[in-house]
C-alpha cells in the first residue's frame, strides 16, 4: 500500500481555502474566526495584533495563526475543564483563527478578552499555533503580557526560556482609540526568532 502525504507534510498552503474561507471570501463555513467573544462577557476586551516575518525579515502574506486561551476567570472552554469555581461565559469561544493575507500590511488580529491565570503560580498566557508556507509541521508558541511582570517572573514555563529570549514571548500593551491592543510579532528565524515550544 502506498502512503500519501497529509497536508501538514506538504508545503501547501491550504489554510485560506480550508480553514479561514470566510476571511478570504470563499463560499464555505468555518468553525473559528478572529472574534473570540460574542455579546457580553466578563473581563477586559482586548485586541491581539501582529505580523509574521520570515528569516529574511520579510512579512509573510499567507500564514495562518490559531490561538487558544482561558477566559478572564482562567477557565478553558473545553469539556475537561469543569472547574465550577471558575465560571464559564457563554459568549466566550476561547479559540480563533486568522490569516495574514487579507490586510494591506499582512497582519493578523484577534478580538478577545485578556485571559486570567489558568493555574496558581502561572502567568496569564495565550497559546499560539503558526501555520506557514514551507513549514512542514506547525509551530507552537505563547503570548505573555508585558503588564503582568510579577506573574511572568514566577511563571514556571517562561522561566525555562533563556532570559535573553523571553522578550520574544511578550506582547506589549497600547491604549488606542478603538480600545486596548497588544502587539505580538512572530519571527520564524533570524536574530529576533520567536521562542517555539516542542509540543
PAVEXKOL-827527 format. One record per residue (C-alpha): x, y, z. Coordinates in steps of 0.25 Angstrom, whole numbers, padded with zeros to 4 digits, always signed. Example, Ala and Ser with C-alpha at 12.3 -4.5 7.8 and 13.67 -1.06 7.14 Angstrom:
BEGIN
+0049-0018+0031;+0055-0004+0029;
This chain:
BEGIN
+0000+0000+0000;+0005+0014-0004;+0004+0024+0007;+0001+0038+0003;+0005+0051+0009;-0004+0058+0018;-0006+0073+0016;+0003+0077+0028;+0014+0069+0021;+0014+0077+0009;+0017+0092+0006;+0002+0096+0004;-0003+0105+0008;-0018+0101+0009;-0021+0110+0021;-0028+0121+0014;-0037+0112+0006;-0040+0101+0016;-0039+0107+0030;-0042+0122+0028;-0051+0123+0016;-0060+0134+0021;-0048+0143+0023;-0044+0141+0009;-0058+0141+0003;-0059+0127-0001;-0073+0122+0000;-0071+0112+0011;-0074+0112+0026;-0063+0111+0037;-0062+0107+0051;-0054+0119+0056;-0050+0133+0052;-0043+0145+0058;-0055+0148+0068;-0053+0140+0081;-0065+0147+0088;-0080+0149+0085;-0088+0158+0093;-0085+0161+0107;-0074+0154+0114;-0066+0157+0127;-0052+0162+0127;-0045+0173+0119;-0047+0173+0104;-0034+0173+0096;-0029+0172+0082;-0016+0164+0079;-0010+0168+0066;+0004+0165+0059;+0011+0161+0047;+0019+0148+0043;+0033+0150+0038;+0042+0140+0031;+0057+0138+0032;+0060+0150+0023;+0051+0159+0031;+0040+0160+0021;+0025+0159+0024;+0018+0146+0021;+0005+0148+0014;+0000+0134+0014;+0002+0130+0029;-0010+0125+0038;-0010+0127+0053;-0018+0120+0063;-0020+0124+0077;-0026+0116+0089;-0027+0123+0103;-0034+0123+0116;-0045+0133+0119;-0044+0144+0129;-0046+0135+0141;-0035+0125+0136;-0044+0115+0131;-0043+0108+0117;-0055+0105+0108;-0052+0090+0108;-0060+0078+0113;-0049+0074+0122;-0049+0088+0129;-0060+0086+0139;-0055+0096+0150;-0068+0102+0155;-0061+0112+0164;-0056+0118+0150;-0069+0122+0143;-0070+0120+0128;-0076+0131+0119;-0086+0126+0109;-0081+0137+0099;-0066+0133+0101;-0061+0124+0089;-0047+0122+0094;-0041+0118+0080;-0039+0126+0068;-0032+0126+0054;-0027+0138+0045;-0019+0138+0033;-0009+0149+0029;-0013+0150+0014;-0025+0160+0014;-0020+0172+0021;-0011+0182+0014;+0000+0180+0024;-0001+0165+0024;-0005+0166+0039;-0013+0156+0048;-0023+0161+0058;-0032+0155+0069;-0043+0162+0077;-0044+0154+0091;-0043+0157+0106;-0030+0157+0114;-0028+0143+0120;-0027+0140+0135;-0017+0131+0140;-0021+0116+0138;-0013+0111+0150;-0008+0117+0163;+0007+0122+0161;+0005+0123+0146;+0004+0136+0138;-0007+0138+0128;-0004+0134+0114;-0010+0130+0101;-0005+0118+0093;-0001+0121+0078;+0000+0112+0067;+0006+0116+0054;+0003+0110+0040;+0012+0115+0029;+0016+0112+0014;+0028+0103+0014;+0027+0099+0029;+0024+0084+0029;+0019+0084+0043;+0012+0095+0050;+0020+0103+0061;+0015+0105+0075;+0018+0118+0084;+0011+0126+0095;+0007+0140+0097;+0010+0146+0111;+0007+0160+0115;+0017+0172+0118;+0007+0177+0128;+0008+0164+0136;+0022+0166+0140;+0021+0160+0154;+0013+0147+0149;+0023+0146+0138;+0035+0145+0147;+0028+0134+0155;+0023+0126+0143;+0030+0112+0142;+0029+0111+0127;+0034+0125+0124;+0045+0122+0134;+0050+0110+0125;+0053+0120+0114;+0067+0127+0114;+0065+0141+0120;+0071+0147+0108;+0060+0141+0099;+0048+0143+0108;+0044+0156+0101;+0040+0149+0088;+0028+0143+0096;+0024+0157+0102;+0012+0165+0096;+0013+0180+0099;+0000+0188+0102;-0005+0201+0095;-0017+0208+0099;-0023+0212+0085;-0035+0220+0080;-0042+0207+0078;-0038+0200+0091;-0027+0192+0097;-0017+0186+0087;-0006+0176+0090;+0005+0175+0079;+0011+0162+0077;+0020+0159+0065;+0025+0145+0061;+0039+0144+0055;+0041+0130+0049;+0056+0131+0048;+0067+0141+0050;+0073+0149+0061;+0059+0152+0067;+0054+0138+0065;+0042+0135+0074;+0043+0124+0084;+0035+0112+0079;+0032+0100+0088;+0034+0085+0085;+0020+0080+0088;
